[in-house]
Amino acid sequence: MQPGGGSDPKIRTVTDAEFRRLQDELMRDARPVKGPSDYKGPVYERPDGLRFGVRRSIDYGETIDVIESGNSGIKNGFKVHWR
């Protein structure tokens, strides 16, 4: 999961199929955890420490947010959505 596909390096726009594939990959071995109180969606943690959330954005639809990167090498605040 690398930045690109738009003007903001922390946001990536992908196709629906790419989004579903990424979501399936991220969810593998992830477990639900308590997220930030202001986060509007479920939050998960992977064995590598990556914490991510899945929410519905009014402007961009379903969105994956990196909340805490852990040892994944992905920056906190990175987002992926599809159009």
Number of C-alpha atoms within 10 A of each C-alpha: 12 14 17 14 13 11 9 11 12 19 20 20 18 17 11 13 10 13 19 13 12 15 15 10 11 18 15 10 11 18 12 14 14 11 17 12 7 6 14 13 17 14 22 22 23 19 13 13 14 21 25 27 22 20 16 13 12 8 6 12 12 16 22 26 21 22 21 18 19 17 10 14 11 16 16 16 14 21 23 24 22 17 10
